Amino acid sequence: MNEHEPTYEAPEALGTEAPDWRRLEVARGRFIDRVANGIAEALATHTEITLGTARCIAHVLGRAYGRQSHLADFGRTGEGTYLDLRDEYLALYANNRADPITKEWIDWLGTYLVQRENVGSGRRFMNEHLPPKLDQLLVSTSLPVGGERYLVNIPADWDSGKVDGVIELLTDLRLPEDEALQVFLGLPDVSVGCDNIMERFNEAFAGMYPDEEAALRALSPFGEWEQELVDWCIDHGIEAEALEWNLAPILLRLADLYDLVEREGALYAFAK
């Protein structure tokens, strides 16, 4: 497991006091030009916002909770992880008081934190010319299921409550007993938050094979091509052993059609 991948543990509950939106809005008015300039630079260069802009956004959001919040601490020091800050900014994100500007700032901050830890799916599910959206970003996260940990990809707009729900779902699906499902959920473009996860798994799973050549024979016309070559050799009086297949380009073509994942001596194939 990558040491940088978020390792989910049930977080401490947020304070019961309601966020102070007035303090947040006053702070936002004070820093709106600075953040707007930082976002404009990120859009122009097709990059994430800088640490300075991220800290400024966190400072503004942290005003809703007070100086002891993770957001406020990140605003002061630049220290803190995606998991530390996530539930605080997502609680604001889901609040009815959150206007489009505040939500956009949270999209930028959350994306920055995920990409800084190099655990996100990147912008491949987004239009690179538009601001990022947390619901289009996946985060590779280690979740505890049945006493073991498994890597899955959760949407970046999921808070701890939703993550707890999916842990229950994966427990019900008996994930520890299903290695093919474990591999499937670890594929970088598979979201554990998609509807009908088992239906998607069953549609995609193309089998388990001992090696690449076995997968190639099962998932392509390679066996037919072999027989055709044997017939050609016979027709032309050539020993079949005189010719050898170059499997590398054929396997590359197979990889265009299937995700092939080696795990503990077996190869798992999933249709793309």
C-alpha positions as CSV (number, residue, x, y, z in Angstrom):
1,M,0.0,0.0,0.0
2,N,1.3,3.5,-0.9
3,E,2.2,5.3,2.3
4,H,0.5,8.4,0.9
5,E,-2.8,6.8,0.3
6,P,-5.4,8.1,2.8
7,T,-6.0,5.4,5.5
8,Y,-9.6,5.9,6.7
9,E,-10.4,5.9,10.4
10,A,-13.6,7.1,11.8
11,P,-13.0,10.7,12.6
12,E,-13.9,12.7,15.7
13,A,-17.3,14.2,15.4
14,L,-17.6,17.8,14.4
15,G,-18.7,20.2,17.0
16,T,-22.4,20.5,17.6
17,E,-22.4,24.3,17.1
18,A,-23.7,25.5,13.8
19,P,-21.1,27.2,11.5
20,D,-20.9,30.9,11.9
21,W,-21.7,32.0,8.3
22,R,-21.5,35.7,9.1
23,R,-17.8,35.4,10.1
24,L,-17.1,33.3,7.0
25,E,-18.8,35.9,4.7
26,V,-16.9,38.8,6.3
27,A,-13.6,37.0,5.9
28,R,-14.5,36.1,2.3
29,G,-15.2,39.7,1.4
30,R,-11.8,40.6,2.8
31,F,-9.9,37.9,0.8
32,I,-12.0,37.6,-2.3
33,D,-9.7,39.4,-4.7
34,R,-6.6,37.4,-3.5
35,V,-8.4,34.1,-4.0
36,A,-10.0,35.1,-7.3
37,N,-6.5,36.0,-8.7
38,G,-5.1,32.7,-7.5
39,I,-8.0,30.8,-9.2
40,A,-7.6,32.8,-12.4
41,E,-3.9,31.9,-12.5
42,A,-4.7,28.2,-12.0
43,L,-7.2,28.3,-14.8
44,A,-4.9,30.1,-17.1
45,T,-2.1,27.6,-16.5
46,H,-4.3,24.4,-16.2
47,T,-2.8,23.7,-12.8
48,E,-4.1,23.4,-9.3
49,I,-4.1,26.5,-7.0
50,T,-1.0,27.3,-5.1
51,L,-0.4,26.5,-1.4
52,G,-0.9,30.2,-0.7
53,T,-4.3,30.3,-2.3
54,A,-5.3,27.1,-0.6
55,R,-4.3,28.4,2.8
56,C,-6.2,31.6,2.1
57,I,-9.4,29.6,1.3
58,A,-8.9,27.4,4.3
59,H,-8.5,30.5,6.5
60,V,-11.8,32.0,5.2
61,L,-13.7,28.7,5.7
62,G,-12.1,28.1,9.1
63,R,-13.7,31.3,10.3
64,A,-17.0,29.4,10.3
65,Y,-15.6,27.0,13.0
66,G,-13.1,29.0,15.0
67,R,-9.4,28.9,15.6
68,Q,-9.3,25.3,16.8
69,S,-10.6,23.8,13.5
70,H,-8.4,21.9,11.1
71,L,-9.3,24.5,8.4
72,A,-8.1,27.4,10.6
73,D,-4.9,25.5,11.4
74,F,-4.2,24.8,7.7
75,G,-4.8,28.4,7.0
76,R,-2.1,29.4,9.6
77,T,0.5,26.7,8.9
78,G,-0.3,25.0,5.6
79,E,-0.1,21.7,7.5
80,G,-2.9,19.1,7.5
81,T,-4.1,16.3,5.2
82,Y,-7.1,15.8,3.0
83,L,-8.7,13.5,5.7
84,D,-8.0,16.0,8.4
85,L,-9.9,18.8,6.6
86,R,-12.4,16.9,4.5
87,D,-15.4,16.7,6.9
88,E,-15.1,20.3,7.9
89,Y,-15.2,21.8,4.4
90,L,-17.8,19.2,3.2
91,A,-20.2,20.2,6.0
92,L,-20.0,23.7,4.6
93,Y,-20.3,22.5,1.1
94,A,-23.6,20.7,1.8
95,N,-25.0,23.5,3.9
96,N,-28.0,25.5,2.5
97,R,-26.1,28.7,3.2
98,A,-23.3,27.8,0.8
99,D,-23.5,30.0,-2.3
100,P,-21.8,29.2,-5.6
101,I,-18.6,31.2,-4.7
102,T,-18.1,29.3,-1.5
103,K,-18.8,26.0,-3.2
104,E,-16.3,26.8,-6.0
105,W,-13.7,27.7,-3.4
106,I,-14.3,24.4,-1.6
107,D,-14.0,22.5,-5.0
108,W,-10.6,24.1,-5.5
109,L,-9.4,23.5,-2.0
110,G,-10.5,19.9,-1.8
111,T,-9.0,19.2,-5.3
112,Y,-5.7,20.8,-4.2
113,L,-5.5,18.7,-1.1
114,V,-6.2,15.4,-2.9
115,Q,-3.7,16.2,-5.7
116,R,-1.1,17.3,-3.2
117,E,-1.1,13.9,-1.7
118,N,-1.1,12.3,-5.2
119,V,-4.0,10.0,-4.4
120,G,-6.6,11.4,-6.8
121,S,-7.8,10.5,-10.2
122,G,-6.8,13.8,-11.6
123,R,-8.7,15.9,-14.2
124,R,-9.4,13.0,-16.6
125,F,-13.1,13.1,-15.7
126,M,-13.3,16.9,-16.0
127,N,-13.0,19.7,-18.6
128,E,-9.6,21.1,-18.0
129,H,-10.7,24.5,-19.0
130,L,-13.3,24.7,-16.2
131,P,-13.0,24.8,-12.4
132,P,-12.7,21.4,-10.8
133,K,-15.7,19.6,-9.2
134,L,-15.3,17.3,-6.2
135,D,-18.0,14.9,-7.4
136,Q,-15.8,14.3,-10.5
137,L,-12.7,13.4,-8.5
138,L,-11.9,10.0,-7.1
139,V,-9.7,9.4,-4.1
140,S,-7.9,6.1,-3.6
141,T,-8.5,5.3,0.1
142,S,-7.7,2.3,2.3
143,L,-10.9,1.2,4.0
144,P,-11.3,-1.4,6.9
145,V,-13.5,-4.3,6.0
146,G,-13.7,-7.5,7.9
147,G,-10.5,-6.9,9.8
148,E,-8.4,-6.2,6.7
149,R,-7.9,-3.1,4.6
150,Y,-8.7,-2.7,0.9
151,L,-8.1,0.1,-1.6
152,V,-11.1,1.6,-3.2
153,N,-11.9,4.9,-5.0
154,I,-14.3,7.1,-3.2
155,P,-15.8,10.4,-4.6
156,A,-14.1,13.4,-3.2
157,D,-17.4,15.0,-2.2
158,W,-18.1,12.1,0.2
159,D,-17.9,12.8,3.9
160,S,-17.2,10.2,6.7
161,G,-20.9,9.3,7.0
162,K,-21.0,8.2,3.4
163,V,-17.7,6.3,3.8
164,D,-19.1,4.5,6.8
165,G,-22.1,3.5,4.7
166,V,-19.9,2.0,2.0
167,I,-17.9,0.0,4.5
168,E,-21.2,-1.6,5.6
169,L,-22.1,-2.3,2.0
170,L,-18.7,-3.9,1.3
171,T,-19.1,-6.0,4.4
172,D,-22.5,-7.2,3.2
173,L,-20.9,-8.0,-0.2
174,R,-18.3,-10.2,1.6
175,L,-15.5,-8.3,0.0
176,P,-12.7,-10.2,1.9
177,E,-13.8,-13.4,0.3
178,D,-13.9,-12.1,-3.3
179,E,-10.5,-11.3,-4.7
180,A,-11.9,-10.4,-8.2
181,L,-14.1,-7.8,-6.6
182,Q,-11.2,-6.5,-4.6
183,V,-9.2,-6.0,-7.8
184,F,-12.1,-4.4,-9.6
185,L,-12.7,-1.9,-6.9
186,G,-9.0,-0.9,-7.0
187,L,-9.1,0.0,-10.7
188,P,-8.4,3.7,-11.0
189,D,-11.5,4.6,-12.9
190,V,-14.0,2.6,-10.7
191,S,-15.9,4.5,-8.1
192,V,-17.2,2.6,-5.1
193,G,-19.9,5.2,-5.1
194,C,-21.5,4.2,-8.4
195,D,-25.0,2.7,-8.5
196,N,-25.3,-1.1,-8.8
197,I,-21.6,-1.8,-8.1
198,M,-22.1,-5.6,-8.4
199,E,-23.9,-5.2,-11.7
200,R,-21.0,-3.2,-13.0
201,F,-18.6,-5.8,-11.7
202,N,-20.4,-8.7,-13.3
203,E,-20.5,-6.9,-16.6
204,A,-16.8,-6.0,-16.6
205,F,-15.3,-9.2,-15.1
206,A,-13.8,-11.2,-18.0
207,G,-12.1,-14.0,-16.0
208,M,-9.1,-15.0,-14.0
209,Y,-6.1,-16.6,-15.9
210,P,-2.8,-18.1,-14.9
211,D,-0.8,-15.8,-17.2
212,E,-1.0,-13.3,-20.1
213,E,-0.9,-16.0,-22.8
214,A,-3.9,-17.8,-21.3
215,A,-5.8,-14.5,-21.1
216,L,-4.8,-13.8,-24.7
217,R,-6.2,-17.2,-25.9
218,A,-9.5,-16.7,-24.0
219,L,-10.1,-13.1,-24.9
220,S,-8.9,-12.8,-28.5
221,P,-8.9,-14.8,-31.7
222,F,-5.3,-15.8,-31.0
223,G,-6.1,-19.5,-31.0
224,E,-7.6,-19.2,-34.5
225,W,-4.6,-17.3,-35.7
226,E,-2.3,-20.0,-34.5
227,Q,-4.2,-22.6,-36.4
228,E,-4.2,-20.5,-39.5
229,L,-0.5,-20.1,-39.3
230,V,-0.1,-23.9,-38.8
231,D,-2.2,-24.5,-41.9
232,W,-0.1,-21.9,-43.9
233,C,3.1,-23.7,-42.8
234,I,1.7,-27.0,-43.9
235,D,0.7,-25.6,-47.3
236,H,4.1,-24.1,-47.9
237,G,6.2,-27.0,-46.5
238,I,7.6,-25.0,-43.6
239,E,8.2,-26.4,-40.2
240,A,5.8,-24.7,-37.7
241,E,8.7,-24.5,-35.2
242,A,10.6,-22.2,-37.6
243,L,8.2,-19.4,-36.9
244,E,7.6,-17.7,-33.5
245,W,4.9,-15.4,-32.5
246,N,5.8,-11.9,-31.2
247,L,3.1,-11.6,-28.5
248,A,4.1,-8.1,-27.3
249,P,2.1,-6.0,-29.8
250,I,-0.9,-8.4,-29.5
251,L,-0.8,-8.1,-25.7
252,L,-0.7,-4.3,-26.0
253,R,-3.8,-4.5,-28.2
254,L,-5.5,-6.7,-25.6
255,A,-4.6,-4.1,-22.9
256,D,-6.5,-1.5,-24.9
257,L,-9.7,-3.6,-24.5
258,Y,-9.2,-5.0,-21.0
259,D,-7.7,-3.9,-17.7
260,L,-5.3,-6.7,-16.8
261,V,-4.2,-6.9,-13.2
262,E,-1.7,-9.4,-11.8
263,R,-2.3,-10.4,-8.2
264,E,-0.7,-13.3,-6.3
265,G,0.2,-15.3,-9.4
266,A,-3.1,-14.8,-11.2
267,L,-4.2,-12.4,-13.9
268,Y,-7.6,-10.7,-13.6
269,A,-9.2,-9.2,-16.7
270,F,-12.0,-6.6,-16.8
271,A,-13.5,-5.1,-19.9
272,K,-12.9,-1.4,-20.3
